[in-house]
Amino acid sequence: MDAASEAGFREFVESRSGVLFRTALLLSGGDRGAAEDLLQNALIKAAGRWHRIDEPEAYVRQVLYRQQISRWRLRWLSRERVVAEPPEPGGATAGGDPAHDAELRVVMARALRRLTTRQRTMLVLRYYEDLPEAEVAALLGCSVGTVRSTTRRSLDKLRAVSPELASLTLRPPRTPEPVREEQLSEVKP
């Protein structure tokens, strides 16, 4: 790798590793060690092909997904028990209650750990990464129907194993109320 490529790779790692680590953490079910391994291996593969990669973040994400699928298929993770808690990012969501947001993250992390790796991966790709079903199917090497049925069963299981999620609703960010005409007339220049 020449100096310019190395500088570009370092800049990419510094700017995007936090976001990529959160994705790896979700894919690994909250296991920090496994998430670090996933991300490190993906970055090593990216470094080896850096000069040929057009979209580095998309490439690294695809490597993360495929590595997690390989681990799932080999049942490597079934021998370990996940005990690590995912880190809480600083601050609350826009306009939300910090205590509510923290409680929601804790409950969701526990609920996701109760799913199988395949179920968790489907939910992360569909809802956290917001990928369309066809793209998830292409990444996981299965049909769109499999993505739909697995996602539906995963959500059903998530609701069954964590009924406390029903009491914690996602709150949309606060939007300002529209200004009424009579309010405008009260303002004097």
Secondary structure as GFF3:
##gff-version 3
##sequence-region A 1 189
A	DSSP	alpha_helix	3	27	.	.	.	ID=ss1
A	DSSP	alpha_helix	32	48	.	.	.	ID=ss2
A	DSSP	three_ten_helix	50	52	.	.	.	ID=ss3
A	DSSP	alpha_helix	56	74	.	.	.	ID=ss4
A	DSSP	three_ten_helix	77	79	.	.	.	ID=ss5
A	DSSP	alpha_helix	98	113	.	.	.	ID=ss6
A	DSSP	alpha_helix	117	123	.	.	.	ID=ss7
A	DSSP	pi_helix	124	128	.	.	.	ID=ss8
A	DSSP	alpha_helix	133	140	.	.	.	ID=ss9
A	DSSP	alpha_helix	144	161	.	.	.	ID=ss10
A	DSSP	three_ten_helix	163	166	.	.	.	ID=ss11
A	DSSP	alpha_helix	181	186	.	.	.	ID=ss12
###
